Amino acid sequence: MVTSQNFQGGRLVSVFGGSKINLMSAQLAEGQHVLDTLSVFGGTTLIVPAGWSVKVEVTSIFGGFSDKRERMPNLVYDQNRVLLIKGLAIFGGGDVKSYGL
């Protein structure tokens, strides 16, 4: 579990395995921050707070990476704080999830 109150991105690598990163107790720093990911025959699950603005720009080759969060029409997404997920998924991938509000 990540508890940073000034989260500014990072790097995730999953090769022939997986990772699960829980950011529910973290606070995204102001601005756009990049989380660079590489998944080769593996995967990553990111759990983020429901109100985070997340953009996924992952190139996939026989894999995929998607934002599986349900959009809440009454929830205001903070556009001043954006998590940009960039990277590469080869025979692997990942997803972004959120639990509760």
DSSP file (Angstrom, degrees, kcal/mol; ACC not computed):
  #  RESIDUE AA STRUCTURE BP1 BP2  ACC     N-H-->O    O-->H-N    N-H-->O    O-->H-N    TCO  KAPPA ALPHA  PHI   PSI    X-CA   Y-CA   Z-CA
    1    1 A M              0   0    0      0, 0.0     2,-0.5     0, 0.0    22,-0.2   0.000 360.0 360.0 360.0 131.1    0.0    0.0    0.0
    2    2 A V        +     0   0    0     20,-2.9    23,-0.6     1,-0.1    24,-0.1  -0.823 360.0 176.1 -95.0 130.3    1.3    3.4   -1.0
    3    3 A T        +     0   0    0     -2,-0.5    -1,-0.1    23,-0.1    20,-0.1   0.213  25.3 141.7-119.4  14.0    0.6    6.2    1.6
    4    4 A S        -     0   0    0      1,-0.1    23,-2.5    22,-0.1     3,-0.5  -0.312  39.7-157.8 -59.5 134.8    2.4    9.1    0.0
    5    5 A Q  S    S+     0   0    0     21,-0.2    -1,-0.1     1,-0.2    21,-0.1   0.287  94.5  42.2 -94.5   9.1    0.6   12.4    0.4
    6    6 A N  S    S-     0   0    0     23,-0.1    -1,-0.2    24,-0.0    22,-0.2  -0.300  80.1-179.5-146.6  52.2    2.5   13.8   -2.6
    7    7 A F  B     +a   28   0A   0     20,-2.7    22,-2.5    -3,-0.5     3,-0.1  -0.375   7.5 176.1 -65.6 129.2    2.5   10.9   -5.1
    8    8 A Q        -     0   0    0      1,-0.5    26,-0.4    20,-0.2     2,-0.1   0.012  45.1 -98.6-126.5  27.1    4.4   11.9   -8.3
    9    9 A G        -     0   0    0     24,-0.2    -1,-0.5    26,-0.1     2,-0.3  -0.450  42.3-173.4  92.4-165.2    4.4    8.7  -10.3
   10   10 A G  E     -b   35   0B   0     24,-1.5    26,-2.8    -2,-0.1     2,-0.4  -0.978  28.7 -67.4 165.2-155.3    7.1    6.1  -10.8
   11   11 A R  E     -b   36   0B   0     -2,-0.3     2,-0.4    24,-0.2    26,-0.2  -0.999  31.2-169.6-138.8 134.1    8.0    3.0  -12.7
   12   12 A L  E     -b   37   0B   0     24,-3.1    26,-2.2    -2,-0.4     2,-0.4  -0.987   3.4-175.5-125.0 133.1    6.5   -0.5  -12.7
   13   13 A V  E     +b   38   0B   0     -2,-0.4     2,-0.4    24,-0.2    26,-0.2  -0.994   3.9 178.0-130.2 126.9    8.0   -3.6  -14.3
   14   14 A S  E     +b   39   0B   0     24,-2.9    26,-2.8    -2,-0.4     2,-0.5  -0.958   5.1 170.9-129.4 112.7    6.3   -7.0  -14.5
   15   15 A V  E    S-b   40   0B   0     -2,-0.4    26,-0.2    24,-0.2     3,-0.1  -0.980  76.8 -18.8-124.7 118.6    8.1   -9.8  -16.3
   16   16 A F  S    S+     0   0    0     24,-2.3     2,-0.3    -2,-0.5    26,-0.2   0.840 133.1  53.0  53.0  36.7    6.6  -13.3  -16.0
   17   17 A G  S    S-     0   0    0     23,-0.3    26,-1.7     2,-0.0     2,-0.3  -0.930  77.7-112.0-170.9-168.6    4.8  -12.2  -12.9
   18   18 A G  E     -e   43   0C   0     -2,-0.3     2,-0.3    24,-0.2    26,-0.2  -0.909  10.6-154.6-141.9 167.9    2.4   -9.6  -11.6
   19   19 A S  E     -e   44   0C   0     24,-1.8    26,-2.3    -2,-0.3     2,-0.4  -0.992   3.6-158.9-143.4 150.2    2.0   -6.7   -9.3
   20   20 A K  E     -e   45   0C   0     -2,-0.3     2,-0.6    24,-0.2    26,-0.2  -0.973  12.1-169.1-131.4 115.4   -0.8   -5.1   -7.4
   21   21 A I  E     -e   46   0C   0     24,-2.9    26,-2.8    -2,-0.4     2,-0.7  -0.925   6.6-157.5-112.3 120.7   -0.3   -1.5   -6.3
   22   22 A N  E     +e   47   0C   0     -2,-0.6   -20,-2.9    24,-0.2     3,-0.2  -0.866  20.3 166.7-101.7 113.2   -2.8    0.1   -3.9
   23   23 A L    >   +     0   0    0     24,-3.4     3,-1.7    -2,-0.7    25,-0.1   0.163  42.0 113.5-107.4  15.4   -2.9    3.9   -4.0
   24   24 A M  T 3  S+     0   0    0      1,-0.3    -1,-0.1    23,-0.2    24,-0.1   0.769  81.8  44.1 -62.4 -26.1   -6.2    4.3   -2.1
   25   25 A S  T 3  S+     0   0    0    -23,-0.6    -1,-0.3    -3,-0.2     2,-0.2   0.362  99.8  94.9 -98.1   4.8   -4.3    6.0    0.8
   26   26 A A    <   -     0   0    0     -3,-1.7     2,-0.4   -24,-0.1   -21,-0.2  -0.561  63.8-142.6 -95.7 159.8   -2.2    8.2   -1.4
   27   27 A Q        -     0   0    0    -23,-2.5   -20,-2.7    -2,-0.2     2,-0.3  -0.991  20.9-127.7-120.3 127.4   -2.8   11.8   -2.5
   28   28 A L  B     -a    7   0A   0     -2,-0.4   -20,-0.2   -22,-0.2     3,-0.1  -0.592  26.1-121.8 -76.4 130.1   -1.8   12.7   -6.1
   29   29 A A        -     0   0    0    -22,-2.5    53,-0.2    -2,-0.3     4,-0.1  -0.268  39.9 -85.6 -65.7 157.3    0.5   15.8   -6.2
   30   30 A E  S    S+     0   0    0     51,-0.1    51,-0.2     2,-0.1     2,-0.2  -0.390  94.7  31.0 -66.3 141.7   -0.7   18.7   -8.3
   31   31 A G  E    S- c   0  81B   0     49,-3.4    51,-2.3    -3,-0.1     2,-0.5  -0.557 104.5 -46.1 106.7-173.4    0.1   18.6  -12.0
   32   32 A Q  E     - c   0  82B   0     49,-0.2     2,-0.4    -2,-0.2    51,-0.2  -0.860  55.3-171.4-100.0 129.2    0.4   15.7  -14.4
   33   33 A H  E     - c   0  83B   0     49,-2.8    51,-3.2    -2,-0.5     2,-0.4  -0.960  14.2-135.2-126.2 140.5    2.5   12.8  -13.2
   34   34 A V  E     - c   0  84B   0    -26,-0.4   -24,-1.5    -2,-0.4     2,-0.6  -0.786  10.3-167.1-101.6 131.9    3.7    9.8  -15.2
   35   35 A L  E     -bc  10  85B   0     49,-2.9    51,-1.7    -2,-0.4     2,-0.4  -0.958  19.2-154.3-112.1 107.9    3.6    6.2  -14.1
   36   36 A D  E     -bc  11  86B   0    -26,-2.8   -24,-3.1    -2,-0.6     2,-0.4  -0.708  15.5-172.8 -88.9 128.8    5.7    4.3  -16.5
   37   37 A T  E     -bc  12  87B   0     49,-2.8    51,-2.1    -2,-0.4     2,-0.4  -0.955  18.1-174.5-129.7 142.5    4.8    0.6  -16.9
   38   38 A L  E     +bc  13  88B   0    -26,-2.2   -24,-2.9    -2,-0.4     2,-0.5  -0.983   7.6 179.8-133.0 121.4    6.3   -2.4  -18.7
   39   39 A S  E     +bc  14  89B   0     49,-2.5    51,-3.1    -2,-0.4     2,-0.5  -0.972   4.6 172.1-125.6 116.9    4.5   -5.8  -18.7
   40   40 A V  E    S-bc  15  90B   0    -26,-2.8   -24,-2.3    -2,-0.5   -23,-0.3  -0.966  81.9 -23.5-125.3 112.2    6.0   -8.7  -20.5
   41   41 A F  S    S+     0   0    0     49,-2.1     2,-0.3    -2,-0.5    51,-0.2   0.841 132.0  72.7  52.9  34.9    4.2  -12.0  -19.9
   42   42 A G        -     0   0    0     48,-0.3    51,-2.0   -28,-0.2     2,-0.3  -0.863  68.5-134.7-156.3-172.2    2.9  -10.4  -16.7
   43   43 A G  E     -ef  18  93C   0    -26,-1.7   -24,-1.8    -2,-0.3     2,-0.4  -0.981   2.2-143.6-156.1 166.3    0.5   -7.8  -15.4
   44   44 A T  E     -ef  19  94C   0     49,-1.6    51,-1.9    -2,-0.3     2,-0.5  -0.996   5.4-161.9-135.0 136.5   -0.2   -4.9  -13.1
   45   45 A T  E     -ef  20  95C   0    -26,-2.3   -24,-2.9    -2,-0.4     2,-0.5  -0.987   9.4-165.5-117.5 124.7   -3.3   -3.9  -11.2
   46   46 A L  E     -ef  21  96C   0     49,-2.7    51,-3.2    -2,-0.5     2,-0.6  -0.935   3.6-161.4-108.7 128.3   -3.5   -0.3   -9.9
   47   47 A I  E     +ef  22  97C   0    -26,-2.8   -24,-3.4    -2,-0.5    51,-0.2  -0.944  21.2 172.3-110.8 115.3   -6.1    0.5   -7.4
   48   48 A V        -     0   0    0     49,-2.8    51,-0.3    -2,-0.6   -24,-0.2  -0.828  39.6 -87.6-122.1 157.3   -6.7    4.3   -7.2
   49   49 A P    >   -     0   0    0      0, 0.0     3,-1.6     0, 0.0    52,-0.1  -0.327  41.7-116.5 -60.3 147.6   -9.2    6.6   -5.5
   50   50 A A  T 3  S+     0   0    0     50,-0.3    22,-0.2     1,-0.3    51,-0.1   0.790 109.8  56.3 -59.4 -31.6  -12.4    7.1   -7.5
   51   51 A G  T 3  S+     0   0    0     50,-0.1    27,-1.2    26,-0.1    -1,-0.3   0.464  79.6 113.1 -84.9  -0.7  -11.9   10.8   -7.9
   52   52 A W    <   -     0   0    0     -3,-1.6     2,-0.6    25,-0.2    30,-0.1  -0.487  66.7-130.2 -73.0 139.5   -8.4   10.6   -9.6
   53   53 A S  E     -d   82   0B   0     28,-0.9    30,-2.8    25,-0.5     2,-0.4  -0.823  33.8-177.0 -86.2 120.6   -8.1   11.7  -13.2
   54   54 A V  E     -d   83   0B   0     -2,-0.6     2,-0.4    28,-0.2    30,-0.2  -0.977  14.8-169.6-126.1 132.3   -6.3    8.9  -15.0
   55   55 A K  E     -d   84   0B   0     28,-2.4    30,-3.3    -2,-0.4     2,-0.6  -0.981  11.4-151.9-119.0 134.0   -5.2    8.7  -18.6
   56   56 A V  E     +d   85   0B   0     -2,-0.4    30,-0.2    28,-0.2     2,-0.1  -0.926  23.7 163.8-111.0 121.4   -3.9    5.5  -20.1
   57   57 A E  E     +d   86   0B   0     28,-3.7    30,-1.2    -2,-0.6     2,-0.5  -0.566  23.1 146.9-131.6  66.8   -1.4    5.6  -23.0
   58   58 A V  E     -d   87   0B   0     28,-0.3     2,-0.4     7,-0.2    30,-0.2  -0.904  43.0-136.9-109.3 129.5    0.0    2.1  -23.0
   59   59 A T  E     -d   88   0B   0     28,-2.5    30,-2.8    -2,-0.5     2,-0.4  -0.728  25.5-158.3 -83.4 129.1    1.1    0.4  -26.3
   60   60 A S  E     -d   89   0B   0     -2,-0.4     2,-0.5    28,-0.2    30,-0.2  -0.926  20.4-177.6-119.0 133.8   -0.1   -3.2  -26.4
   61   61 A I  E    S-d   90   0B   0     28,-3.2    30,-2.5    -2,-0.4    31,-0.3  -0.954  87.4 -22.3-125.7 108.6    1.2   -6.1  -28.4
   62   62 A F  S    S+     0   0    0     -2,-0.5     2,-0.3     1,-0.3    -1,-0.1   0.876 135.3  61.7  54.2  40.7   -0.8   -9.2  -27.7
   63   63 A G        -     0   0    0     28,-0.2     2,-0.3    26,-0.2    -1,-0.3  -0.857  68.8-143.8-163.5-163.5   -1.9   -7.7  -24.4
   64   64 A G  E     -g   93   0C   0     28,-1.6    30,-1.9    -2,-0.3     2,-0.3  -0.979  10.5-152.4-172.6 162.3   -3.7   -4.7  -23.1
   65   65 A F  E     +g   94   0C   0     -2,-0.3     2,-0.3    28,-0.3    30,-0.2  -0.958  28.5 170.5-145.3 124.1   -4.0   -2.1  -20.4
   66   66 A S  E     -g   95   0C   0     28,-1.7    30,-2.0    -2,-0.3     2,-0.8  -0.946  39.6-120.1-141.2 157.4   -7.3   -0.5  -19.5
   67   67 A D  E     +g   96   0C   0     -2,-0.3    30,-0.1    28,-0.2    28,-0.1  -0.861  30.4 177.5 -93.7 106.9   -9.1    1.8  -17.0
   68   68 A K        +     0   0    0     28,-2.2    30,-0.1    -2,-0.8    29,-0.1   0.238  33.8 127.1 -98.1  12.8  -11.9   -0.5  -15.6
   69   69 A R        -     0   0    0     27,-0.2     2,-0.4    28,-0.1    28,-0.1  -0.450  64.4-118.3 -71.2 143.0  -13.3    2.1  -13.1
   70   70 A E        -     0   0    0     28,-0.2     2,-0.4    -2,-0.1    -1,-0.1  -0.691  29.5-122.1 -79.3 128.9  -17.0    2.8  -13.3
   71   71 A R        -     0   0    0     -2,-0.4     3,-0.1     1,-0.0    -1,-0.0  -0.597  19.5-150.2 -75.3 125.9  -17.6    6.4  -14.2
   72   72 A M    >   -     0   0    0     -2,-0.4     3,-1.4   -22,-0.2    -1,-0.0  -0.875   1.2-154.5 -97.6 115.8  -19.7    8.2  -11.5
   73   73 A P  T 3  S+     0   0    0      0, 0.0    -1,-0.1     0, 0.0    -2,-0.0   0.770  93.8  46.8 -64.5 -25.2  -21.7   11.0  -13.1
   74   74 A N  T 3  S+     0   0    0      2,-0.1     2,-0.4    -3,-0.1    -3,-0.0   0.450  90.8 100.5 -95.1  -0.8  -21.9   13.0   -9.8
   75   75 A L    <   -     0   0    0     -3,-1.4     2,-0.6   -25,-0.0    -3,-0.0  -0.717  67.2-139.6 -89.8 132.0  -18.2   12.7   -9.0
   76   76 A V        -     0   0    0     -2,-0.4     2,-0.5     2,-0.0    -2,-0.1  -0.813  14.0-148.7 -92.9 119.9  -16.0   15.6   -9.7
   77   77 A Y        -     0   0    0     -2,-0.6     2,-0.8   -25,-0.1   -25,-0.2  -0.772  18.0-123.5 -90.6 128.3  -12.7   14.6  -11.2
   78   78 A D    >   -     0   0    0    -27,-1.2     3,-1.1    -2,-0.5   -25,-0.5  -0.596  24.3-173.0 -75.0 106.1   -9.8   16.9  -10.3
   79   79 A Q  T 3  S+     0   0    0     -2,-0.8    -1,-0.2     1,-0.2     3,-0.1   0.547  79.7  68.3 -78.6  -7.0   -8.3   18.0  -13.6
   80   80 A N  T 3  S+     0   0    0      1,-0.2   -49,-3.4   -50,-0.0     2,-0.4   0.550 101.2  50.8 -84.9  -8.6   -5.4   19.8  -11.8
   81   81 A R  E <  S+c   31   0B   0     -3,-1.1   -28,-0.9   -51,-0.2     2,-0.4  -0.952  73.3 170.8-132.1 110.6   -4.1   16.4  -10.7
   82   82 A V  E     -cd  32  53B   0    -51,-2.3   -49,-2.8    -2,-0.4     2,-0.6  -0.974  24.7-152.8-128.5 133.6   -3.6   13.8  -13.5
   83   83 A L  E     -cd  33  54B   0    -30,-2.8   -28,-2.4    -2,-0.4     2,-0.6  -0.930  15.6-162.4-103.0 115.7   -2.0   10.4  -13.4
   84   84 A L  E     -cd  34  55B   0    -51,-3.2   -49,-2.9    -2,-0.6     2,-0.7  -0.883   2.7-157.5-101.0 118.1   -0.7    9.5  -16.9
   85   85 A I  E     +cd  35  56B   0    -30,-3.3   -28,-3.7    -2,-0.6     2,-0.3  -0.869  21.7 169.5 -99.6 114.3    0.0    5.8  -17.3
   86   86 A K  E     +cd  36  57B   0    -51,-1.7   -49,-2.8    -2,-0.7     2,-0.3  -0.837  19.4  80.9-120.0 157.0    2.5    5.2  -20.2
   87   87 A G  E     -cd  37  58B   0    -30,-1.2   -28,-2.5    -2,-0.3     2,-0.4  -0.991  63.8 -62.2 152.4-155.1    4.3    2.2  -21.2
   88   88 A L  E     -cd  38  59B   0    -51,-2.1   -49,-2.5    -2,-0.3     2,-0.5  -0.998  23.6-166.9-140.7 134.6    4.4   -1.1  -23.1
   89   89 A A  E     +cd  39  60B   0    -30,-2.8   -28,-3.2    -2,-0.4     2,-0.5  -0.968   9.9 178.4-125.2 114.5    2.4   -4.4  -22.6
   90   90 A I  E    S-cd  40  61B   0    -51,-3.1   -49,-2.1    -2,-0.5   -48,-0.3  -0.964  79.0 -22.8-118.5 115.5    3.7   -7.4  -24.5
   91   91 A F  S    S+     0   0    0    -30,-2.5     2,-0.2    -2,-0.5   -28,-0.2   0.833 137.0  58.2  51.3  34.1    1.8  -10.7  -24.0
   92   92 A G        +     0   0    0    -31,-0.3   -28,-1.6   -53,-0.2     2,-0.3  -0.839  59.0 162.4-162.3-163.5    0.7   -9.0  -20.7
   93   93 A G  E     -fg  43  64C   0    -51,-2.0   -49,-1.6    -2,-0.2     2,-0.3  -0.968  17.9-132.5 169.4-151.3   -1.1   -6.0  -19.5
   94   94 A G  E     -fg  44  65C   0    -30,-1.9   -28,-1.7    -2,-0.3     2,-0.3  -0.986   6.5-135.0-179.7 178.6   -2.9   -4.4  -16.6
   95   95 A D  E     -fg  45  66C   0    -51,-1.9   -49,-2.7    -2,-0.3     2,-0.5  -0.986  13.9-127.6-153.6 162.0   -5.8   -2.4  -15.4
   96   96 A V  E     +fg  46  67C   0    -30,-2.0   -28,-2.2    -2,-0.3     2,-0.3  -0.951  33.4 175.3-112.6 130.1   -6.9    0.4  -13.2
   97   97 A K  E     -f   47   0C   0    -51,-3.2   -49,-2.8    -2,-0.5     2,-0.3  -0.868  15.8-160.2-130.9 163.9   -9.6   -0.2  -10.6
   98   98 A S        -     0   0    0     -2,-0.3     2,-0.5   -51,-0.2   -28,-0.2  -0.991   6.8-152.4-145.2 140.5  -11.2    1.7   -7.8
   99   99 A Y        -     0   0    0     -2,-0.3   -49,-0.2   -51,-0.3    -2,-0.0  -0.965  57.2 -32.3-118.2 125.5  -13.1    0.5   -4.7
  100  100 A G              0   0    0     -2,-0.5   -50,-0.3     1,-0.2     0, 0.0   0.010 360.0 360.0  66.0-173.2  -15.8    2.5   -3.1
  101  101 A L              0   0    0    -52,-0.1    -1,-0.2   -51,-0.1   -50,-0.1   0.347 360.0 360.0-116.8 360.0  -15.9    6.3   -2.8
